[in-house]
Amino acid sequence: MAEHDDLAFAVDDYLTRSYAGDRRRKLLDSGGWDAGLAAELAELGWYSLAVSEGRGGIGASPADLGRVFLEYGRHLVVGPLLENSLLPALLEGLDPDPAGTPPALVDPGVTDDWDLGSVALNGAQLTGTVDAVRFAAQAGVLVVVAGEAVCLVAPAAPGVRIESVDSADPGTAFARVSFDGATARTVLADGDLVGRIRAWARLLLACELSGLAQGALERTVEYVGQREQFGRPIGGFQAVKHLAADMSARATGLHNLCLAALADADDAPRAQLDLLASTAKAHAADVALRVCEDAIQLHGGMGFTTETDVSWYYRRALALRAWYGDETELRHRIGAALLDPGRQT
Protein backbone atom coordinates (compact mmCIF):
# COMPACT_ATOMS: atom_id res chain seq x y z
CA MET A 1 0.00 0.00 0.00
CA ALA A 2 2.83 2.41 0.82
CA GLU A 3 4.38 1.88 -2.62
CA HIS A 4 1.04 2.70 -4.23
CA ASP A 5 0.79 5.91 -2.21
CA ASP A 6 4.37 6.82 -3.11
CA LEU A 7 3.55 6.55 -6.83
CA ALA A 8 0.53 8.80 -6.48
CA PHE A 9 2.45 11.27 -4.30
CA ALA A 10 5.29 11.52 -6.83
CA VAL A 11 2.85 12.13 -9.69
CA ASP A 12 0.91 14.72 -7.70
CA ASP A 13 4.09 16.50 -6.64
CA TYR A 14 5.44 16.71 -10.18
CA LEU A 15 2.16 17.86 -11.70
CA THR A 16 1.71 20.49 -8.99
CA ARG A 17 5.13 21.93 -9.81
CA SER A 18 5.25 21.47 -13.58
CA TYR A 19 1.69 21.21 -14.88
CA ALA A 20 -0.41 24.01 -13.49
CA GLY A 21 -1.94 27.37 -14.25
CA ASP A 22 -1.22 28.79 -17.68
CA ARG A 23 0.57 25.67 -18.92
CA ARG A 24 -2.38 23.43 -18.12
CA ARG A 25 -4.88 25.79 -19.74
CA LYS A 26 -2.72 26.16 -22.84
CA LEU A 27 -2.52 22.39 -23.22
CA LEU A 28 -6.24 21.96 -22.61
CA ASP A 29 -6.83 24.44 -25.41
CA SER A 30 -4.45 22.65 -27.80
CA GLY A 31 -6.76 19.87 -28.97
CA GLY A 32 -5.82 17.12 -26.55
CA TRP A 33 -2.38 16.25 -27.92
CA ASP A 34 1.02 17.70 -27.17
CA ALA A 35 4.08 15.77 -28.31
CA GLY A 36 6.30 17.59 -25.82
CA LEU A 37 4.16 16.59 -22.85
CA ALA A 38 3.92 12.99 -24.06
CA ALA A 39 7.71 12.81 -24.36
CA GLU A 40 8.10 14.40 -20.92
CA LEU A 41 5.86 11.81 -19.25
CA ALA A 42 7.59 8.99 -21.14
CA GLU A 43 10.98 10.20 -19.92
CA LEU A 44 9.67 10.24 -16.36
CA GLY A 45 8.77 6.57 -16.79
CA TRP A 46 5.06 7.06 -16.12
CA TYR A 47 4.08 5.02 -19.18
CA SER A 48 6.24 2.11 -18.00
CA LEU A 49 4.81 1.80 -14.50
CA ALA A 50 2.85 -1.40 -15.18
CA VAL A 51 5.32 -2.88 -17.69
CA SER A 52 7.33 -5.81 -16.37
CA GLU A 53 10.89 -5.23 -15.20
CA GLY A 54 12.12 -7.68 -17.83
CA ARG A 55 10.82 -5.30 -20.50
CA GLY A 56 12.35 -2.23 -18.90
CA GLY A 57 9.37 -1.17 -16.80
CA ILE A 58 8.80 -0.73 -13.08
CA GLY A 59 6.73 -3.87 -12.65
CA ALA A 60 3.71 -2.34 -10.95
CA SER A 61 0.32 -3.92 -11.52
CA PRO A 62 -2.50 -2.44 -13.63
CA ALA A 63 -4.30 -1.70 -10.36
CA ASP A 64 -1.37 0.49 -9.30
CA LEU A 65 -2.13 2.65 -12.31
CA GLY A 66 -5.48 3.51 -10.77
CA ARG A 67 -3.98 5.77 -8.13
CA VAL A 68 -1.97 7.53 -10.81
CA PHE A 69 -5.12 8.06 -12.87
CA LEU A 70 -6.77 9.66 -9.85
CA GLU A 71 -4.02 12.29 -10.01
CA TYR A 72 -4.32 12.63 -13.78
CA GLY A 73 -7.96 13.55 -13.28
CA ARG A 74 -7.29 15.96 -10.41
CA HIS A 75 -4.74 17.83 -12.50
CA LEU A 76 -6.62 17.67 -15.84
CA VAL A 77 -3.72 16.03 -17.66
CA VAL A 78 -4.27 15.79 -21.42
CA GLY A 79 -3.06 13.15 -23.85
CA PRO A 80 -3.06 9.38 -24.45
CA LEU A 81 -2.67 8.42 -20.80
CA LEU A 82 -4.85 5.32 -21.04
CA GLU A 83 -3.31 4.08 -24.28
CA ASN A 84 0.31 4.70 -23.28
CA SER A 85 -0.10 3.25 -19.79
CA LEU A 86 -2.47 0.30 -20.18
CA LEU A 87 -1.84 -1.25 -23.59
CA PRO A 88 1.92 -1.90 -23.12
CA ALA A 89 1.10 -3.42 -19.72
CA LEU A 90 -1.35 -5.93 -21.19
CA LEU A 91 0.32 -6.67 -24.54
CA GLU A 92 3.70 -8.38 -24.28
CA GLY A 93 4.76 -7.40 -27.79
CA LEU A 94 4.03 -3.71 -27.30
CA ASP A 95 6.64 -1.62 -25.48
CA PRO A 96 6.22 2.04 -24.50
CA ASP A 97 7.74 4.42 -27.02
CA PRO A 98 10.63 6.47 -25.53
CA ALA A 99 9.28 9.61 -27.21
CA GLY A 100 5.76 9.05 -25.92
CA THR A 101 4.27 8.20 -29.32
CA PRO A 102 1.09 6.36 -28.34
CA PRO A 103 -0.58 3.19 -29.52
CA ALA A 104 -4.19 3.84 -30.51
CA LEU A 105 -6.93 1.47 -29.39
CA VAL A 106 -9.27 0.90 -32.35
CA ASP A 107 -12.24 -0.63 -30.57
CA PRO A 108 -15.77 -0.48 -32.00
CA GLY A 109 -17.09 -1.74 -28.66
CA VAL A 110 -16.40 1.28 -26.44
CA THR A 111 -20.13 1.72 -25.86
CA ASP A 112 -23.41 0.07 -26.76
CA ASP A 113 -25.10 3.45 -27.16
CA TRP A 114 -23.21 4.61 -30.26
CA ASP A 115 -22.80 2.83 -33.56
CA LEU A 116 -19.11 3.50 -34.12
CA GLY A 117 -18.76 0.94 -36.90
CA SER A 118 -17.15 -2.50 -36.99
CA VAL A 119 -13.97 -4.31 -37.96
CA ALA A 120 -13.82 -7.79 -39.50
CA LEU A 121 -10.77 -10.05 -39.59
CA ASN A 122 -10.22 -12.58 -42.39
CA GLY A 123 -6.92 -14.36 -41.89
CA ALA A 124 -4.63 -11.40 -41.30
CA GLN A 125 -6.68 -8.97 -43.40
CA LEU A 126 -8.80 -6.26 -41.78
CA THR A 127 -11.82 -4.49 -43.25
CA GLY A 128 -14.19 -1.96 -41.70
CA THR A 129 -14.34 1.47 -40.09
CA VAL A 130 -14.39 2.85 -36.56
CA ASP A 131 -15.61 6.45 -36.46
CA ALA A 132 -14.05 7.57 -33.16
CA VAL A 133 -10.56 6.44 -32.15
CA ARG A 134 -8.51 8.29 -29.58
CA PHE A 135 -5.11 9.54 -30.81
CA ALA A 136 -5.13 7.49 -34.03
CA ALA A 137 -3.61 10.35 -36.04
CA GLN A 138 -0.68 10.54 -33.59
CA ALA A 139 -0.20 6.78 -33.10
CA GLY A 140 2.85 4.70 -33.85
CA VAL A 141 0.79 1.50 -33.91
CA LEU A 142 -2.91 0.67 -34.06
CA VAL A 143 -4.22 -1.90 -31.57
CA VAL A 144 -7.35 -3.16 -33.31
CA VAL A 145 -10.14 -5.13 -31.67
CA ALA A 146 -11.76 -7.33 -34.32
CA GLY A 147 -14.28 -9.65 -32.73
CA GLU A 148 -12.38 -11.86 -30.28
CA ALA A 149 -8.96 -10.95 -31.70
CA VAL A 150 -6.50 -8.14 -31.00
CA CYS A 151 -4.38 -7.08 -33.97
CA LEU A 152 -1.37 -4.80 -34.27
CA VAL A 153 -1.36 -2.73 -37.45
CA ALA A 154 1.05 -0.08 -38.72
CA PRO A 155 -0.78 3.24 -39.29
CA ALA A 156 1.04 3.69 -42.62
CA ALA A 157 0.28 0.16 -43.87
CA PRO A 158 -1.49 -0.17 -47.24
CA GLY A 159 -5.24 -0.23 -46.80
CA VAL A 160 -5.24 1.96 -43.65
CA ARG A 161 -6.85 5.39 -43.73
CA ILE A 162 -6.87 7.79 -40.79
CA GLU A 163 -8.86 11.04 -40.83
CA SER A 164 -8.83 13.48 -37.92
CA VAL A 165 -12.27 14.48 -36.64
CA ASP A 166 -13.43 17.24 -34.32
CA SER A 167 -13.33 16.57 -30.60
CA ALA A 168 -15.40 18.08 -27.81
CA ASP A 169 -13.04 16.50 -25.28
CA PRO A 170 -10.31 18.98 -24.27
CA GLY A 171 -8.00 16.12 -23.32
CA THR A 172 -8.33 13.90 -26.40
CA ALA A 173 -7.72 14.06 -30.15
CA PHE A 174 -10.01 11.81 -32.22
CA ALA A 175 -9.81 10.28 -35.70
CA ARG A 176 -11.78 7.97 -37.97
CA VAL A 177 -9.90 4.79 -38.89
CA SER A 178 -10.78 2.69 -41.95
CA PHE A 179 -9.33 -0.63 -43.13
CA ASP A 180 -9.57 -1.89 -46.69
CA GLY A 181 -7.73 -5.19 -46.72
CA ALA A 182 -5.02 -3.91 -44.38
CA THR A 183 -2.64 -6.59 -43.13
CA ALA A 184 -2.09 -7.01 -39.40
CA ARG A 185 1.52 -7.61 -38.43
CA THR A 186 0.37 -9.49 -35.30
CA VAL A 187 -2.90 -11.27 -34.58
CA LEU A 188 -3.71 -12.35 -31.02
CA ALA A 189 -6.81 -14.55 -31.09
CA ASP A 190 -7.58 -14.14 -27.41
CA GLY A 191 -11.10 -13.17 -26.37
CA ASP A 192 -10.01 -12.96 -22.76
CA LEU A 193 -7.47 -10.28 -23.70
CA VAL A 194 -10.20 -8.22 -25.36
CA GLY A 195 -12.27 -8.45 -22.18
CA ARG A 196 -9.36 -7.53 -19.93
CA ILE A 197 -8.48 -4.49 -22.05
CA ARG A 198 -12.05 -3.24 -21.83
CA ALA A 199 -12.41 -3.97 -18.11
CA TRP A 200 -9.18 -2.23 -17.16
CA ALA A 201 -10.03 0.71 -19.44
CA ARG A 202 -13.34 1.09 -17.57
CA LEU A 203 -11.67 0.93 -14.18
CA LEU A 204 -8.88 3.39 -15.00
CA LEU A 205 -11.35 5.82 -16.57
CA ALA A 206 -13.44 5.54 -13.40
CA CYS A 207 -10.36 6.56 -11.42
CA GLU A 208 -9.73 9.49 -13.76
CA LEU A 209 -13.35 10.60 -13.36
CA SER A 210 -12.95 10.33 -9.60
CA GLY A 211 -9.91 12.58 -9.83
CA LEU A 212 -11.94 15.07 -11.89
CA ALA A 213 -14.60 15.16 -9.19
CA GLN A 214 -11.96 15.70 -6.50
CA GLY A 215 -10.24 18.45 -8.48
CA ALA A 216 -13.52 20.27 -9.13
CA LEU A 217 -14.36 20.02 -5.43
CA GLU A 218 -10.99 21.39 -4.33
CA ARG A 219 -11.23 24.39 -6.65
CA THR A 220 -14.79 25.06 -5.53
CA VAL A 221 -13.90 24.99 -1.83
CA GLU A 222 -11.07 27.44 -2.53
CA TYR A 223 -13.35 29.71 -4.55
CA VAL A 224 -16.23 29.89 -2.03
CA GLY A 225 -13.71 30.69 0.69
CA GLN A 226 -12.50 33.72 -1.29
CA ARG A 227 -15.57 35.02 -3.14
CA GLU A 228 -17.42 37.60 -1.03
CA GLN A 229 -20.99 38.83 -0.99
CA PHE A 230 -22.53 41.15 1.59
CA GLY A 231 -19.11 41.54 3.18
CA ARG A 232 -18.30 37.90 3.85
CA PRO A 233 -17.17 34.79 1.92
CA ILE A 234 -20.06 32.96 0.24
CA GLY A 235 -18.79 29.75 1.82
CA GLY A 236 -20.31 30.97 5.07
CA PHE A 237 -23.86 30.89 3.70
CA GLN A 238 -25.93 27.87 4.72
CA ALA A 239 -27.10 26.97 1.21
CA VAL A 240 -23.54 27.00 -0.11
CA LYS A 241 -22.35 24.87 2.81
CA HIS A 242 -25.02 22.26 2.09
CA LEU A 243 -24.19 22.04 -1.60
CA ALA A 244 -20.44 21.86 -0.93
CA ALA A 245 -21.03 19.13 1.68
CA ASP A 246 -23.03 17.10 -0.86
CA MET A 247 -20.20 17.50 -3.39
CA SER A 248 -17.68 16.33 -0.82
CA ALA A 249 -19.75 13.29 0.17
CA ARG A 250 -20.18 12.23 -3.46
CA ALA A 251 -16.53 12.77 -4.41
CA THR A 252 -15.26 10.98 -1.29
CA GLY A 253 -17.61 8.05 -1.78
CA LEU A 254 -16.48 7.64 -5.39
CA HIS A 255 -12.82 7.87 -4.39
CA ASN A 256 -13.27 5.14 -1.78
CA LEU A 257 -15.18 2.94 -4.23
CA CYS A 258 -12.37 3.22 -6.78
CA LEU A 259 -9.74 2.32 -4.19
CA ALA A 260 -11.78 -0.68 -3.06
CA ALA A 261 -12.24 -1.85 -6.66
CA LEU A 262 -8.52 -1.49 -7.35
CA ALA A 263 -7.67 -3.48 -4.22
CA ASP A 264 -9.69 -6.44 -5.49
CA ALA A 265 -8.99 -6.15 -9.21
CA ASP A 266 -5.46 -7.50 -9.74
CA ASP A 267 -6.14 -11.14 -8.89
CA ALA A 268 -9.83 -11.13 -9.78
CA PRO A 269 -11.22 -13.67 -12.27
CA ARG A 270 -12.49 -12.12 -15.48
CA ALA A 271 -16.17 -12.11 -14.48
CA GLN A 272 -15.37 -10.44 -11.15
CA LEU A 273 -13.03 -7.92 -12.82
CA ASP A 274 -15.79 -7.03 -15.26
CA LEU A 275 -18.22 -6.49 -12.40
CA LEU A 276 -15.77 -4.40 -10.37
CA ALA A 277 -14.88 -2.24 -13.35
CA SER A 278 -18.48 -1.77 -14.47
CA THR A 279 -19.61 -0.85 -10.95
CA ALA A 280 -16.86 1.72 -10.49
CA LYS A 281 -17.32 3.24 -13.95
CA ALA A 282 -21.12 3.43 -13.63
CA HIS A 283 -20.85 5.30 -10.33
CA ALA A 284 -18.04 7.50 -11.62
CA ALA A 285 -19.96 8.49 -14.75
CA ASP A 286 -22.84 9.71 -12.60
CA VAL A 287 -20.96 11.27 -9.68
CA ALA A 288 -18.25 13.15 -11.60
CA LEU A 289 -20.83 14.92 -13.73
CA ARG A 290 -22.96 15.86 -10.72
CA VAL A 291 -19.99 17.21 -8.79
CA CYS A 292 -18.82 19.27 -11.79
CA GLU A 293 -22.33 20.67 -12.31
CA ASP A 294 -22.49 21.69 -8.65
CA ALA A 295 -19.03 23.25 -8.97
CA ILE A 296 -20.25 25.41 -11.85
CA GLN A 297 -23.32 26.44 -9.84
CA LEU A 298 -21.19 27.49 -6.87
CA HIS A 299 -18.92 29.43 -9.22
CA GLY A 300 -21.92 31.53 -10.20
CA GLY A 301 -22.77 29.52 -13.32
CA MET A 302 -19.45 30.22 -15.05
CA GLY A 303 -19.61 27.01 -17.06
CA PHE A 304 -18.70 28.60 -20.37
CA THR A 305 -15.67 30.61 -19.31
CA THR A 306 -12.09 29.68 -18.58
CA GLU A 307 -11.72 32.15 -15.73
CA THR A 308 -11.55 29.10 -13.49
CA ASP A 309 -10.75 25.50 -14.34
CA VAL A 310 -14.23 24.18 -13.50
CA SER A 311 -15.38 24.52 -17.10
CA TRP A 312 -12.55 22.21 -18.17
CA TYR A 313 -13.43 19.68 -15.48
CA TYR A 314 -17.03 19.67 -16.66
CA ARG A 315 -16.15 19.22 -20.33
CA ARG A 316 -13.70 16.45 -19.52
CA ALA A 317 -16.22 14.63 -17.32
CA LEU A 318 -18.85 14.86 -20.05
CA ALA A 319 -16.44 13.36 -22.57
CA LEU A 320 -15.23 10.47 -20.39
CA ARG A 321 -18.69 9.68 -19.06
CA ALA A 322 -19.77 7.50 -22.01
CA TRP A 323 -16.37 6.06 -22.96
CA TYR A 324 -16.67 2.34 -22.15
CA GLY A 325 -20.15 2.89 -20.78
CA ASP A 326 -22.11 5.49 -18.85
CA GLU A 327 -24.18 4.76 -15.76
CA THR A 328 -27.29 3.66 -17.69
CA GLU A 329 -25.50 1.26 -20.01
CA LEU A 330 -23.37 -0.25 -17.27
CA ARG A 331 -26.25 -0.73 -14.85
CA HIS A 332 -27.79 -3.05 -17.43
CA ARG A 333 -24.48 -4.94 -17.65
CA ILE A 334 -24.21 -5.15 -13.87
CA GLY A 335 -27.76 -6.44 -13.54
CA ALA A 336 -27.17 -9.08 -16.20
CA ALA A 337 -23.93 -10.16 -14.50
CA LEU A 338 -25.62 -10.48 -11.11
CA LEU A 339 -28.44 -12.55 -12.58
CA ASP A 340 -25.90 -14.76 -14.38
CA PRO A 341 -22.70 -14.85 -12.26
CA GLY A 342 -20.74 -16.64 -14.96
CA ARG A 343 -21.43 -13.98 -17.57
CA GLN A 344 -18.55 -11.82 -18.75
CA THR A 345 -19.43 -8.33 -19.96
N, C-alpha and C positions, 0 to 999 in steps of 0.2 A: 504493500500500500504506500509506503514512504517513497519508493521509486516512482510510482505513478504520480504522486503529488509533486515530486521534484521535477518531472517532465513538464507538468502543467505550470509550475512556478517559473521555470526557465523560459517557457514560451511567453507567459504573461509579462515577465520582466523585460524581455527583449522587445515585445510589441509595444509596451508602455513607453520605452525609450526611443524606439526607432520607427514606429508606425502609429502616428497620432496626429491630430490636428490637421494642418493643411495638407500634409502628405497623404493621409488617409482619404480626405475628401477629394483630392486630385485623382487618386487611383480609383475611387468609386465613380468618378465622372469620366473615366477613360474607356469604358466599355467592357470592363470585367477582366481584361488581360493586360499584364505588364510583364514583358520578358525580363526586365531587370529585377523585379520582385521575385519572380519564379526562380531565377538564378540565385538570388540571395538566400531564399529559403532552402534551395537544394544544397548550397554551400554550407549552410548551418546543419545539414543532416536531417532536417525535419521530414523529408520525404523517404528517408531510409529507416525511420524509427521501428517499423514492424517488419522490416526485411531481415532475414536470418543473418547471423554473424558470418556464416560461410560465404555469403554473397555480398559482404561488405556493409551490412546494416548493423543496427543496434541490437536486434533480436527481441524487441518488445512484441507483445501480442496485439492483434487487431483491437482488442478491448482497451489496451493502453492508449490507442489513438483517440478514444472517446473523450478523455480528459483534455487532450490537445484541441479537439474540435469544439469543446466548450469555450476555450479561449479564443479560437478563431471567430466564433460567433460574437463573443463579447467585444472583440476589437474590430469587427466588420472587415475581416481580411478577404481580399478578392483573389480570384484565380482558381486554378484546377486543383484545389486542395484534396478533394475526394479522389480524383483520378490519380494524382501523383503519389498519394499516401496509401490508398487501399489496393489498387490493382497490382503494383509490384509485390505487395505482401502476399497476395493470394495466387499469383501466377509465377511459377518458378522460372519460366523462361523470359520474364520481363523485369529488367533491372531499372532502377531510377536513373534518369538522364542527369549527368553532372551539371548541365546548363539549365535544368528545370523544364526542358521541353516535355510536355505531358503526353501520356497515352489518352486517347479519347474512347469513352465507353459508348459504343453504338448499340443501344438496347431499345428495341421497339416496345418493351414491356415495362417502361418506367411508371405507367399508370393505366388503369382500366378505363379511365374517364376520357382519355383523348385517343383518337385514332392517329398514331404517329407513323403508321406504315408497317412494313414487315420485311424480313430478310429470309430468303430461302437458300439452303446449302445443297448443292448437288456435286458429290465428290469433294473437290476442293474449290469449286466455283460458286461464287455468291451472286445473287440477283436480288433486287429490291431497293427500297428507299426508306429512310428514317428521317422525318421532317425536323426533328429537334435533337441535336447532339451537342453536348457541352464541349467546347474547345476543340472541335474537329479541325477547324481551319488552322490551328496552332500546333496540332499533334504531330508527334514523330512516328506514332503507330496507332492504328485503329484496332480496338478490342471489340469484336463484333459478336453479339449474341444472335445466333441463328438456330431457333428451336432449342434443342438440348445441347447444342455445341457452342464452344467459345473459339473464335478464330482470330488470329493476328494477321492484319493486312497492312501493307505499306500504303500511306496516303497517296503516293505518286504512282501506284501500280496501274497498269492499263485496266480500264473498265471502272475506275473509281472517280467519282465526281463529287466535289465538296463546294458548296455555295454558302457563304455567310448570310445569316438572316438577322433581322432586328431582335434585340433582347430588351425586355422590360426589367431584367434582373441586373442590378448594378454590379454584381459580383461575378457575372458569368457571360462569356461570349458563346453564341449559338451558331450552328450551321446545319444545313441539310446535306445528308450523305446518301449518294446513290451508287449502286453496284450494277454493272452490266457485264456479267461474266468475269468479274474480278477474281483473281486467284489468291487464296489464303496461303500464306507461307507456313502457318501452323494451324492445325485443327485439333482441338481438344474436345472429344465427344464425351462430355462429362456433365450430365444434368445436375448432379449435386453441386458442381462448381458454379453453374449458373445461379442456383438457389442461394449459395453462400454469398456470391457477389451482391445479389439483390438484398439479402437480409442485412449484411454488414453496411451496405449503402444506406438502408433505412435507419439503422441504429446510429451511424455516425451523423447523418443529417438531423436526426432527433437531437443529438448532442449539440450540433451547431445551432439549431433553433432554440435550444435551452440557453445557450450562450447569448443569442440575440435578445431573448427575454430578459436575461440578467443585465445585459448592457443597457437596454432601454430603461429598465428600472433604476439602475445606478444614475443615469443621466437625469432622470426625472426627479429623483430624490435631491440631487444637487440643485436642479433648477428651482424646485418649489421652496428650497431653503434660501434662495437668493432673490427670487422675484417678489416684489412688494406691492401690496395694495392696501389702501387705507392705513399706511404707515407701518405695516408689519408684513413679514414673509407670508405668502399664501399657504405655505406648509402648516401654518398654525390654525387654519380654518378647518372646522370639523369635517366638512364634506370632502375636502382635499385629503385629509388624514385617512378617511374611510376608503377612498379610492386607491390611495397609495398602499394601504394595508392589504387590500384585495390583490393588487398587483404583486406585492411581495409574497403573499401566500401562494399564488399561482406559480410564480417563477421558482420559488423554493421547492414546492411540491414536484414540479417538473424536473428540476435539478436532481433531487433525491431519487426520483424514478429512473432517470438516466443512469445514475451511479449504480443503482441496484441492478438494472438490466445489464450493465457492463460487467458487474461482478459475477453474474451467472452465465455470461455469453460464451466465454472462451472454450469451455469444455462441454457446452450444451449440444445435444443431438440436433440434427437439422430441424426437426419439427418444433423443438423447444426454442431454438434460435429464431426461427421464423416468428413464433408467437411473442417472444421478448421484443424483437425488433419492431413488429407491427404494433404492439401495445405502446412502446415508447414513442414511435413516430406518430401514431394517431393522437396521443395526448399532446405531443409537441406541436403538431400542426394547428391544433385548437388553441392551446395556451399561448404560444408565441404571438399569434395574431391578436389575441385579446389584450395581452400586456402592451403590445405596441400601439394598439388603438387607444388604450387608456393613457399611454404616455403622450400621445398627440393631444388628447383632450386636456391633460394637465399642463401641456405647453401652450394652451390657448388656441388649440386647433391648427397649429402651424405644421400641418401635414404635407404641405406643398412648397415648403421653403427648405433651404439648407442652412438656415441660421443656427440650427442645432442639428445633431446627428439623428434625431428620432425619425426623421423622414426616411433616412437611409435604412434604419432598422426595420421600419414598416415595409418598405419596398422589398427588402431582402427576405423578410418573413413571408410575404405574399408569394414570392417566387419559389421559395423552398417548400412551401406548404404542400403542394401537389406532387412534388418530385418523389417518386416511389410511394405515392399514396397519401391522400389527405385523410382527415379523421373519418369522413363518411365511408370512403372506399375501404379503409383498413378495419373499421368496425365490422363490416361484412366478412372480411377475411378472418378476423378474430373469432367471430361467432361461428363460422364454419369450422374453424380449427378446434374450437371447444366442443362442438357437437361430434366431430370426428377427430379424435386425438392423434390418429396416425397421419392425418392430412398435412401435406407440406405446401405452404402458400407460395 
